[in-house]
Amino acid sequence: MLKHNRPCIVVVRLRFRGKRRDFAVPLRSNIAPNVPKDQYFALPPRPTTRPGCRHGIHYIKMFPITKAYQRRFRT
């Protein structure tokens, strides 16, 4: 859940099939340039982002997560 002292996912609570469920949405720093822009939310590039690639919140890689795998992170 942590990557070099920074969170590597964002957890969102959504209504899915009539229940509220938590989903993990990963933060990625090397999103290929051919990925459609509606599949991620662009953020400023990190120093590790390769030229031509994007950094952002990648919606298409979202997956359900249970409370057992979550840890609180205070900012």
Backbone atoms as SQL, in Angstrom:
CREATE TABLE atoms (id INTEGER PRIMARY KEY, chain TEXT, resi INTEGER, resn TEXT, atom TEXT, x REAL, y REAL, z REAL);
INSERT INTO atoms VALUES
  (1, 'A', 1, 'MET', 'N', 0.793, -1.183, 0.000),
  (2, 'A', 1, 'MET', 'CA', 0.000, 0.000, 0.000),
  (3, 'A', 1, 'MET', 'C', 0.847, 1.264, 0.000),
  (4, 'A', 2, 'LEU', 'N', 2.074, 1.164, 0.443),
  (5, 'A', 2, 'LEU', 'CA', 2.976, 2.317, 0.395),
  (6, 'A', 2, 'LEU', 'C', 4.091, 2.043, -0.599),
  (7, 'A', 3, 'LYS', 'N', 4.486, 3.076, -1.279),
  (8, 'A', 3, 'LYS', 'CA', 5.554, 2.960, -2.265),
  (9, 'A', 3, 'LYS', 'C', 6.488, 4.140, -2.050),
  (10, 'A', 4, 'HIS', 'N', 7.634, 3.893, -1.487),
  (11, 'A', 4, 'HIS', 'CA', 8.599, 4.945, -1.181),
  (12, 'A', 4, 'HIS', 'C', 7.955, 6.065, -0.360),
  (13, 'A', 5, 'ASN', 'N', 7.267, 5.692, 0.712),
  (14, 'A', 5, 'ASN', 'CA', 6.620, 6.623, 1.633),
  (15, 'A', 5, 'ASN', 'C', 5.520, 7.464, 0.985),
  (16, 'A', 6, 'ARG', 'N', 4.871, 6.958, -0.019),
  (17, 'A', 6, 'ARG', 'CA', 3.719, 7.639, -0.616),
  (18, 'A', 6, 'ARG', 'C', 2.661, 6.592, -0.934),
  (19, 'A', 7, 'PRO', 'N', 1.391, 6.969, -0.884),
  (20, 'A', 7, 'PRO', 'CA', 0.351, 5.988, -1.199),
  (21, 'A', 7, 'PRO', 'C', 0.401, 5.605, -2.668),
  (22, 'A', 8, 'CYS', 'N', 0.118, 4.347, -2.952),
  (23, 'A', 8, 'CYS', 'CA', 0.128, 3.911, -4.347),
  (24, 'A', 8, 'CYS', 'C', -1.286, 3.657, -4.865),
  (25, 'A', 9, 'ILE', 'N', -2.304, 3.869, -4.004),
  (26, 'A', 9, 'ILE', 'CA', -3.686, 3.720, -4.445),
  (27, 'A', 9, 'ILE', 'C', -4.561, 4.767, -3.778),
  (28, 'A', 10, 'VAL', 'N', -5.708, 5.003, -4.382),
  (29, 'A', 10, 'VAL', 'CA', -6.753, 5.832, -3.803),
  (30, 'A', 10, 'VAL', 'C', -7.941, 4.908, -3.588),
  (31, 'A', 11, 'VAL', 'N', -8.550, 4.946, -2.407),
  (32, 'A', 11, 'VAL', 'CA', -9.708, 4.097, -2.130),
  (33, 'A', 11, 'VAL', 'C', -10.959, 4.964, -2.205),
  (34, 'A', 12, 'VAL', 'N', -11.914, 4.522, -3.008),
  (35, 'A', 12, 'VAL', 'CA', -13.189, 5.229, -3.146),
  (36, 'A', 12, 'VAL', 'C', -14.319, 4.276, -2.772),
  (37, 'A', 13, 'ARG', 'N', -15.365, 4.822, -2.194),
  (38, 'A', 13, 'ARG', 'CA', -16.537, 4.024, -1.825),
  (39, 'A', 13, 'ARG', 'C', -17.638, 4.340, -2.832),
  (40, 'A', 14, 'LEU', 'N', -18.088, 3.301, -3.528),
  (41, 'A', 14, 'LEU', 'CA', -19.117, 3.444, -4.561),
  (42, 'A', 14, 'LEU', 'C', -20.268, 2.500, -4.288),
  (43, 'A', 15, 'ARG', 'N', -21.435, 2.842, -4.799),
  (44, 'A', 15, 'ARG', 'CA', -22.586, 1.938, -4.711),
  (45, 'A', 15, 'ARG', 'C', -22.478, 0.986, -5.905),
  (46, 'A', 16, 'PHE', 'N', -22.381, -0.321, -5.625),
  (47, 'A', 16, 'PHE', 'CA', -22.224, -1.346, -6.646),
  (48, 'A', 16, 'PHE', 'C', -23.153, -2.502, -6.320),
  (49, 'A', 17, 'ARG', 'N', -24.065, -2.799, -7.221),
  (50, 'A', 17, 'ARG', 'CA', -25.055, -3.871, -7.031),
  (51, 'A', 17, 'ARG', 'C', -25.839, -3.704, -5.734),
  (52, 'A', 18, 'GLY', 'N', -26.245, -2.468, -5.454),
  (53, 'A', 18, 'GLY', 'CA', -27.094, -2.193, -4.301),
  (54, 'A', 18, 'GLY', 'C', -26.386, -2.044, -2.970),
  (55, 'A', 19, 'LYS', 'N', -25.072, -2.238, -2.911),
  (56, 'A', 19, 'LYS', 'CA', -24.319, -2.110, -1.666),
  (57, 'A', 19, 'LYS', 'C', -23.180, -1.120, -1.866),
  (58, 'A', 20, 'ARG', 'N', -22.750, -0.512, -0.764),
  (59, 'A', 20, 'ARG', 'CA', -21.574, 0.361, -0.825),
  (60, 'A', 20, 'ARG', 'C', -20.330, -0.510, -0.701),
  (61, 'A', 21, 'ARG', 'N', -19.441, -0.367, -1.642),
  (62, 'A', 21, 'ARG', 'CA', -18.210, -1.168, -1.652),
  (63, 'A', 21, 'ARG', 'C', -17.007, -0.250, -1.860),
  (64, 'A', 22, 'ASP', 'N', -15.870, -0.664, -1.323),
  (65, 'A', 22, 'ASP', 'CA', -14.622, 0.081, -1.499),
  (66, 'A', 22, 'ASP', 'C', -13.887, -0.447, -2.717),
  (67, 'A', 23, 'PHE', 'N', -13.374, 0.487, -3.508),
  (68, 'A', 23, 'PHE', 'CA', -12.584, 0.144, -4.680),
  (69, 'A', 23, 'PHE', 'C', -11.246, 0.850, -4.597),
  (70, 'A', 24, 'ALA', 'N', -10.195, 0.155, -4.988),
  (71, 'A', 24, 'ALA', 'CA', -8.853, 0.722, -5.033),
  (72, 'A', 24, 'ALA', 'C', -8.574, 1.186, -6.461),
  (73, 'A', 25, 'VAL', 'N', -8.136, 2.434, -6.584),
  (74, 'A', 25, 'VAL', 'CA', -7.794, 3.002, -7.885),
  (75, 'A', 25, 'VAL', 'C', -6.306, 3.348, -7.832),
  (76, 'A', 26, 'PRO', 'N', -5.463, 2.695, -8.646),
  (77, 'A', 26, 'PRO', 'CA', -4.017, 2.897, -8.527),
  (78, 'A', 26, 'PRO', 'C', -3.532, 4.232, -9.094),
  (79, 'A', 27, 'LEU', 'N', -2.490, 4.758, -8.454),
  (80, 'A', 27, 'LEU', 'CA', -1.743, 5.895, -8.983),
  (81, 'A', 27, 'LEU', 'C', -0.602, 5.306, -9.809),
  (82, 'A', 28, 'ARG', 'N', -0.501, 5.693, -11.059),
  (83, 'A', 28, 'ARG', 'CA', 0.532, 5.135, -11.927),
  (84, 'A', 28, 'ARG', 'C', 1.360, 6.253, -12.530),
  (85, 'A', 29, 'SER', 'N', 2.652, 5.993, -12.726),
  (86, 'A', 29, 'SER', 'CA', 3.523, 7.044, -13.244),
  (87, 'A', 29, 'SER', 'C', 4.001, 6.808, -14.667),
  (88, 'A', 30, 'ASN', 'N', 3.698, 5.679, -15.274),
  (89, 'A', 30, 'ASN', 'CA', 4.129, 5.431, -16.649),
  (90, 'A', 30, 'ASN', 'C', 2.973, 4.892, -17.483),
  (91, 'A', 31, 'ILE', 'N', 1.937, 5.706, -17.613),
  (92, 'A', 31, 'ILE', 'CA', 0.792, 5.328, -18.434),
  (93, 'A', 31, 'ILE', 'C', 1.172, 5.599, -19.882),
  (94, 'A', 32, 'ALA', 'N', 0.997, 4.593, -20.732),
  (95, 'A', 32, 'ALA', 'CA', 1.396, 4.703, -22.136),
  (96, 'A', 32, 'ALA', 'C', 0.647, 5.845, -22.830),
  (97, 'A', 33, 'PRO', 'N', 1.287, 6.500, -23.801),
  (98, 'A', 33, 'PRO', 'CA', 0.634, 7.621, -24.485),
  (99, 'A', 33, 'PRO', 'C', -0.561, 7.214, -25.345),
  (100, 'A', 34, 'ASN', 'N', -0.697, 5.937, -25.686),
  (101, 'A', 34, 'ASN', 'CA', -1.817, 5.506, -26.519),
  (102, 'A', 34, 'ASN', 'C', -3.061, 5.131, -25.704),
  (103, 'A', 35, 'VAL', 'N', -3.007, 5.239, -24.373),
  (104, 'A', 35, 'VAL', 'CA', -4.165, 4.960, -23.512),
  (105, 'A', 35, 'VAL', 'C', -5.149, 6.117, -23.669),
  (106, 'A', 36, 'PRO', 'N', -6.450, 5.818, -23.915),
  (107, 'A', 36, 'PRO', 'CA', -7.444, 6.894, -24.056),
  (108, 'A', 36, 'PRO', 'C', -7.519, 7.771, -22.801),
  (109, 'A', 37, 'LYS', 'N', -7.668, 9.069, -23.007),
  (110, 'A', 37, 'LYS', 'CA', -7.659, 10.017, -21.898),
  (111, 'A', 37, 'LYS', 'C', -8.848, 9.876, -20.954),
  (112, 'A', 38, 'ASP', 'N', -9.917, 9.186, -21.375),
  (113, 'A', 38, 'ASP', 'CA', -11.054, 9.000, -20.474),
  (114, 'A', 38, 'ASP', 'C', -10.843, 7.823, -19.515),
  (115, 'A', 39, 'GLN', 'N', -9.713, 7.123, -19.609),
  (116, 'A', 39, 'GLN', 'CA', -9.416, 5.997, -18.727),
  (117, 'A', 39, 'GLN', 'C', -8.540, 6.381, -17.532),
  (118, 'A', 40, 'TYR', 'N', -8.060, 7.636, -17.476),
  (119, 'A', 40, 'TYR', 'CA', -7.233, 8.072, -16.364),
  (120, 'A', 40, 'TYR', 'C', -7.400, 9.565, -16.140),
  (121, 'A', 41, 'PHE', 'N', -7.051, 10.014, -14.936),
  (122, 'A', 41, 'PHE', 'CA', -7.041, 11.426, -14.591),
  (123, 'A', 41, 'PHE', 'C', -5.587, 11.842, -14.510),
  (124, 'A', 42, 'ALA', 'N', -5.173, 12.738, -15.379),
  (125, 'A', 42, 'ALA', 'CA', -3.769, 13.136, -15.465),
  (126, 'A', 42, 'ALA', 'C', -3.358, 13.995, -14.275),
  (127, 'A', 43, 'LEU', 'N', -2.157, 13.731, -13.783),
  (128, 'A', 43, 'LEU', 'CA', -1.525, 14.507, -12.722),
  (129, 'A', 43, 'LEU', 'C', -0.181, 15.004, -13.241),
  (130, 'A', 44, 'PRO', 'N', 0.455, 15.958, -12.551),
  (131, 'A', 44, 'PRO', 'CA', 1.786, 16.390, -12.986),
  (132, 'A', 44, 'PRO', 'C', 2.768, 15.225, -12.973),
  (133, 'A', 45, 'PRO', 'N', 3.698, 15.181, -13.917),
  (134, 'A', 45, 'PRO', 'CA', 4.635, 14.045, -13.968),
  (135, 'A', 45, 'PRO', 'C', 5.559, 13.998, -12.758),
  (136, 'A', 46, 'ARG', 'N', 5.913, 12.773, -12.379),
  (137, 'A', 46, 'ARG', 'CA', 6.890, 12.554, -11.310),
  (138, 'A', 46, 'ARG', 'C', 8.287, 12.486, -11.934),
  (139, 'A', 47, 'PRO', 'N', 9.316, 12.567, -11.124),
  (140, 'A', 47, 'PRO', 'CA', 10.670, 12.431, -11.683),
  (141, 'A', 47, 'PRO', 'C', 10.911, 11.062, -12.326),
  (142, 'A', 48, 'THR', 'N', 10.147, 10.035, -11.910),
  (143, 'A', 48, 'THR', 'CA', 10.331, 8.692, -12.456),
  (144, 'A', 48, 'THR', 'C', 9.503, 8.436, -13.715),
  (145, 'A', 49, 'THR', 'N', 8.679, 9.409, -14.118),
  (146, 'A', 49, 'THR', 'CA', 7.850, 9.240, -15.311),
  (147, 'A', 49, 'THR', 'C', 8.722, 9.359, -16.557),
  (148, 'A', 50, 'ARG', 'N', 8.649, 8.339, -17.409),
  (149, 'A', 50, 'ARG', 'CA', 9.451, 8.335, -18.632),
  (150, 'A', 50, 'ARG', 'C', 8.933, 9.374, -19.625),
  (151, 'A', 51, 'PRO', 'N', 9.794, 9.886, -20.494),
  (152, 'A', 51, 'PRO', 'CA', 9.351, 10.854, -21.505),
  (153, 'A', 51, 'PRO', 'C', 8.270, 10.249, -22.407),
  (154, 'A', 52, 'GLY', 'N', 7.235, 11.043, -22.667),
  (155, 'A', 52, 'GLY', 'CA', 6.136, 10.587, -23.502),
  (156, 'A', 52, 'GLY', 'C', 5.044, 9.867, -22.745),
  (157, 'A', 53, 'CYS', 'N', 5.330, 9.400, -21.534),
  (158, 'A', 53, 'CYS', 'CA', 4.327, 8.702, -20.717),
  (159, 'A', 53, 'CYS', 'C', 3.604, 9.697, -19.827),
  (160, 'A', 54, 'ARG', 'N', 2.541, 9.247, -19.192),
  (161, 'A', 54, 'ARG', 'CA', 1.724, 10.089, -18.335),
  (162, 'A', 54, 'ARG', 'C', 1.742, 9.569, -16.900),
  (163, 'A', 55, 'HIS', 'N', 1.427, 10.445, -15.972),
  (164, 'A', 55, 'HIS', 'CA', 1.278, 10.091, -14.559),
  (165, 'A', 55, 'HIS', 'C', -0.142, 10.448, -14.167),
  (166, 'A', 56, 'GLY', 'N', -0.824, 9.556, -13.431),
  (167, 'A', 56, 'GLY', 'CA', -2.182, 9.888, -13.025),
  (168, 'A', 56, 'GLY', 'C', -2.886, 8.779, -12.287),
  (169, 'A', 57, 'ILE', 'N', -4.179, 8.995, -12.059),
  (170, 'A', 57, 'ILE', 'CA', -5.052, 8.023, -11.406),
  (171, 'A', 57, 'ILE', 'C', -5.695, 7.211, -12.517),
  (172, 'A', 58, 'HIS', 'N', -5.398, 5.915, -12.564),
  (173, 'A', 58, 'HIS', 'CA', -5.796, 5.064, -13.687),
  (174, 'A', 58, 'HIS', 'C', -7.093, 4.316, -13.357),
  (175, 'A', 59, 'TYR', 'N', -8.230, 4.855, -13.837),
  (176, 'A', 59, 'TYR', 'CA', -9.548, 4.291, -13.526),
  (177, 'A', 59, 'TYR', 'C', -9.732, 2.866, -14.029),
  (178, 'A', 60, 'ILE', 'N', -9.202, 2.548, -15.185),
  (179, 'A', 60, 'ILE', 'CA', -9.445, 1.248, -15.822),
  (180, 'A', 60, 'ILE', 'C', -8.841, 0.098, -15.011),
  (181, 'A', 61, 'LYS', 'N', -7.892, 0.392, -14.134),
  (182, 'A', 61, 'LYS', 'CA', -7.233, -0.633, -13.310),
  (183, 'A', 61, 'LYS', 'C', -7.893, -0.774, -11.938),
  (184, 'A', 62, 'MET', 'N', -9.058, -0.174, -11.742),
  (185, 'A', 62, 'MET', 'CA', -9.759, -0.194, -10.464),
  (186, 'A', 62, 'MET', 'C', -10.194, -1.625, -10.103),
  (187, 'A', 63, 'PHE', 'N', -10.120, -1.968, -8.805),
  (188, 'A', 63, 'PHE', 'CA', -10.536, -3.294, -8.346),
  (189, 'A', 63, 'PHE', 'C', -11.147, -3.192, -6.953),
  (190, 'A', 64, 'PRO', 'N', -12.065, -4.120, -6.597),
  (191, 'A', 64, 'PRO', 'CA', -12.676, -4.080, -5.263),
  (192, 'A', 64, 'PRO', 'C', -11.672, -4.494, -4.188),
  (193, 'A', 65, 'ILE', 'N', -11.825, -3.921, -3.003),
  (194, 'A', 65, 'ILE', 'CA', -10.910, -4.206, -1.897),
  (195, 'A', 65, 'ILE', 'C', -11.726, -4.317, -0.608),
  (196, 'A', 66, 'THR', 'N', -11.301, -5.179, 0.294),
  (197, 'A', 66, 'THR', 'CA', -11.993, -5.340, 1.577),
  (198, 'A', 66, 'THR', 'C', -11.248, -4.562, 2.661),
  (199, 'A', 67, 'LYS', 'N', -11.921, -4.360, 3.778),
  (200, 'A', 67, 'LYS', 'CA', -11.332, -3.613, 4.898),
  (201, 'A', 67, 'LYS', 'C', -10.071, -4.287, 5.443),
  (202, 'A', 68, 'ALA', 'N', -9.978, -5.611, 5.321),
  (203, 'A', 68, 'ALA', 'CA', -8.817, -6.332, 5.859),
  (204, 'A', 68, 'ALA', 'C', -7.516, -5.909, 5.187),
  (205, 'A', 69, 'TYR', 'N', -7.584, -5.410, 3.969),
  (206, 'A', 69, 'TYR', 'CA', -6.389, -5.031, 3.222),
  (207, 'A', 69, 'TYR', 'C', -6.132, -3.535, 3.229),
  (208, 'A', 70, 'GLN', 'N', -6.906, -2.782, 3.993),
  (209, 'A', 70, 'GLN', 'CA', -6.740, -1.336, 4.029),
  (210, 'A', 70, 'GLN', 'C', -6.019, -0.898, 5.291),
  (211, 'A', 71, 'ARG', 'N', -5.225, 0.161, 5.153),
  (212, 'A', 71, 'ARG', 'CA', -4.585, 0.825, 6.277),
  (213, 'A', 71, 'ARG', 'C', -4.853, 2.308, 6.148),
  (214, 'A', 72, 'ARG', 'N', -5.122, 2.969, 7.260),
  (215, 'A', 72, 'ARG', 'CA', -5.348, 4.412, 7.219),
  (216, 'A', 72, 'ARG', 'C', -4.044, 5.137, 6.958),
  (217, 'A', 73, 'PHE', 'N', -4.140, 6.187, 6.167),
  (218, 'A', 73, 'PHE', 'CA', -2.972, 6.999, 5.851),
  (219, 'A', 73, 'PHE', 'C', -3.368, 8.450, 6.051),
  (220, 'A', 74, 'ARG', 'N', -2.728, 9.115, 6.972),
  (221, 'A', 74, 'ARG', 'CA', -3.047, 10.508, 7.257),
  (222, 'A', 74, 'ARG', 'C', -2.132, 11.425, 6.463),
  (223, 'A', 75, 'THR', 'N', -2.735, 12.453, 5.884),
  (224, 'A', 75, 'THR', 'CA', -1.921, 13.419, 5.129),
  (225, 'A', 75, 'THR', 'C', -1.766, 14.700, 5.891);
